[in-house]
Each structure stands twice: as structure tokens, then as C-alpha cells.
Amino acid sequence: MLHVDCVEGKAGSYILKVLAVSALENRGNRTPGVQGDRFRKLSDYGVRLREKQKLKRIYGMREKQFRRLFGEASRRKGVTGEIFLILLERRFDNIVYRMGMASSRKEARQLITHGFFLVNGKILNIPSYLVKEGDVIEVKKSKQDKIKEILERVPTRTVPVWLEVNMEKFVGKVLRFPLREEIDIPVEEHMVVELYSR
């Protein structure tokens, strides 16, 4: 936005002073748009949608995968929200991340698709695979140097109690499925259930 000032100069002439004013400074504390002065409170739907989007972002999933996994959770007996979170935690990419062998779930997905990991002695390159109790996850021998590099740059995380990891041998084991209180995700899963139950 431009601000124009007219200043009287020598011999009665006028000089136009053009000042550039940042649009952000001029706007102040307003939201964009014609009715920017009005602050809207999020609707119930908006709050639920925001929780769902937050959960999707945390696990790095697309809507179709997310909805499919929710459908599976809703078909099982028990509290749907808790079952849904447990299913999300059981994803292979999340397990690799929780074991501390990747800096993010996205990196874990990439390593899995490139064949870095074995599950029960067989190469598995499907990040959405749901691990089972007792599954042994190990790094392929030829890929251990790359994982060492990753471990050097990744800050050490505490491994959840439901997993067992031996970093020297690059092996981990799923001892059991997590309980809701062991999942440290800051989300209200009941809102996601309410959103999908509409």
C-alpha cells in the first residue's frame, strides 16, 4: 500500500512524497478480508476438524489411509478413539521412528520403502503394515552403516516401554501393544471419532 503526502517546495511548486507502508503494519491485528474486524470463534465442527488434521499431520498420513484405518478401528470392540490411536502406533513407519532409527516418521517411511528393514527375517517395504506382538524388526546388514549415520545425527529418544531395542545389533521387538496412557500424542481422539460419526 502506498501513502502519498503533498509537500510545498521552492517557488510554490509541490513535491509528492510517496511512502510505502507495509500492508501488514497498516492492517494491525485484523484477519484478511472485507470483514476482517470480526473474530470468529471456531465452530464445533472446526474444532473437531482441527484435531483430525493435527493427528493426520503427526502421523504423516493422507485422508484415504487415515479414514480406512479409522474404519478398521470402529469395527473393533472397545473405545474407538483409543483403538484408533493404538492402530496408528502399530504402523511400521511409526515403530521404526519410535525405535529411534529415523529422525521422523517421514524418514522412517522412506527407509522402509527402500528396503532397510526386515520383519521376522523377511524384507518388508510397506510403511502401513500393522506390526503384531512379538514381531522382530531388524536393519538389513548391508544398510547398517546408513542407520549408524542417522543415529549419530538423531537426538536419542526414550524408547516406549512396549518396545525393546538393541541399538548395537540394530534389532527391536514389539513386546506388546501400547496402552492409551503410554501414547504421548497431544490430541483428543474422541473429537476425531465425533467428526467421522457425523
C-alpha positions in Angstrom: 0.0 0.0 0.0 1.3 3.5 -0.8 0.8 6.6 1.2 1.1 9.9 -0.6 1.9 13.2 1.0 1.9 16.6 -0.7 4.7 18.9 0.5 5.1 22.6 -0.7 8.6 23.1 -2.3 10.5 26.1 -3.6 8.8 28.8 -5.5 5.3 27.5 -4.8 5.9 24.1 -6.5 4.6 21.0 -4.9 6.6 17.7 -4.4 4.7 14.5 -4.0 6.2 12.3 -1.3 5.4 8.6 -1.8 5.8 6.5 1.3 5.5 2.7 1.1 3.5 1.4 4.0 3.7 -2.3 4.7 0.3 -3.9 4.3 0.9 -5.9 7.5 1.7 -2.7 9.5 -1.3 -0.9 8.1 -3.6 -3.9 8.8 -2.9 -4.1 12.5 -4.5 -7.1 14.3 -7.1 -7.9 11.7 -7.8 -11.1 9.8 -7.7 -10.7 6.0 -10.9 -9.9 4.0 -13.5 -7.3 3.9 -15.0 -8.3 7.3 -11.6 -8.7 8.8 -12.5 -6.9 12.0 -14.8 -9.7 13.1 -13.2 -12.5 15.1 -14.9 -15.8 14.7 -15.0 -18.5 17.2 -14.4 -21.9 15.7 -17.5 -24.0 15.4 -17.7 -27.4 16.9 -17.0 -28.9 13.5 -14.0 -26.6 13.1 -12.5 -27.8 16.4 -13.0 -31.4 15.5 -11.6 -30.9 12.1 -8.5 -29.2 13.6 -7.9 -32.2 15.9 -8.2 -34.6 13.0 -5.8 -32.6 10.8 -3.4 -32.4 13.7 -3.4 -36.2 14.1 -3.0 -36.7 10.4 0.0 -34.3 10.3 1.6 -36.0 13.3 1.5 -39.5 11.6 2.0 -38.0 8.1 -1.0 -39.8 6.5 -3.3 -38.9 3.7 -7.0 -38.8 4.2 -7.8 -42.1 2.4 -5.4 -44.1 4.6 -6.5 -42.3 7.7 -10.2 -42.9 7.0 -9.5 -46.6 6.2 -7.7 -47.1 9.5 -10.5 -45.3 11.4 -13.0 -47.7 9.7 -11.0 -50.6 11.0 -10.9 -49.2 14.5 -14.6 -48.5 14.5 -15.4 -52.2 13.6 -13.4 -53.5 16.6 -14.9 -53.8 20.1 -13.9 -51.2 22.6 -13.4 -47.5 22.7 -13.0 -46.4 19.1 -10.7 -43.5 19.8 -8.2 -45.5 21.8 -8.2 -48.4 19.4 -7.6 -45.9 16.6 -4.6 -44.4 18.3 -3.2 -47.9 19.0 -3.6 -48.8 15.4 -1.7 -45.6 14.4 1.0 -46.5 16.8 1.3 -50.0 15.3 2.1 -48.8 11.8 5.5 -50.0 10.7 6.8 -46.5 9.9 5.8 -45.3 13.4 7.5 -48.3 15.0 10.8 -47.5 13.2 10.5 -43.9 14.4 9.7 -44.9 18.0 12.7 -47.3 18.0 14.9 -44.2 17.3 16.2 -45.4 13.9 14.8 -42.4 12.0 14.5 -38.7 12.8 10.9 -38.5 11.7 8.0 -40.7 10.5 8.6 -39.4 7.0 12.2 -40.5 7.0 11.1 -43.9 8.5 8.7 -44.3 5.6 11.4 -43.6 3.1 13.9 -46.1 4.7 11.2 -48.8 4.8 10.3 -48.3 1.1 14.0 -48.6 0.2 14.2 -52.0 1.9 16.2 -51.1 5.0 14.3 -53.3 7.5 13.4 -56.9 8.0 10.4 -58.1 9.9 10.7 -61.6 11.3 13.7 -62.2 8.9 11.9 -61.0 5.7 12.3 -57.7 3.9 9.2 -55.6 4.3 8.8 -52.4 2.4 5.2 -51.4 3.3 5.1 -48.5 5.8 1.4 -49.0 6.6 2.0 -52.6 7.8 0.5 -53.1 11.2 3.0 -54.9 13.4 2.0 -57.7 15.7 3.0 -58.6 19.3 6.3 -60.4 19.1 7.4 -59.1 15.7 11.2 -58.7 15.5 12.3 -55.7 13.4 16.0 -55.5 12.3 18.1 -53.5 10.0 19.3 -55.2 6.9 23.1 -56.0 7.2 24.0 -54.0 4.1 22.2 -50.9 5.4 23.5 -50.8 8.9 26.2 -48.1 8.1 23.5 -45.7 6.8 21.5 -46.3 10.0 24.6 -45.6 12.1 24.9 -42.2 10.3 21.2 -41.5 11.1 21.7 -42.4 14.7 24.6 -40.0 15.0 22.6 -37.1 13.9 19.3 -38.0 15.6 18.9 -37.0 19.3 18.4 -40.0 21.4 14.8 -40.6 22.3 13.4 -42.7 25.1 12.1 -45.9 23.7 8.5 -46.7 24.8 8.1 -49.5 27.3 6.1 -51.6 24.9 9.1 -51.8 22.6 12.5 -53.4 23.2 15.5 -52.1 21.2 19.2 -53.2 21.0 21.0 -50.4 19.1 24.3 -52.3 18.9 22.7 -55.2 17.0 20.1 -52.9 15.2 17.2 -55.1 16.4 13.9 -54.2 18.0 11.0 -56.2 19.2 7.3 -55.4 19.8 6.7 -56.7 23.3 3.0 -55.7 23.4 0.6 -53.1 22.1 0.6 -49.7 23.8 -2.0 -48.5 26.3 -3.6 -45.1 25.7 -1.7 -43.5 28.6 1.6 -44.6 27.0 0.9 -42.7 23.8 2.3 -39.2 24.2 0.4 -37.6 21.4 -1.3 -34.3 22.4 -4.6 -35.0 20.8 -8.2 -35.5 21.9 -9.1 -38.6 19.8 -12.7 -38.5 20.9 -13.1 -35.4 18.7 -11.9 -37.3 15.6 -14.5 -40.1 16.4 -17.2 -37.4 16.7 -16.1 -35.9 13.4 -16.3 -39.2 11.5 -19.5 -40.3 13.2 -21.5 -37.4 11.8 
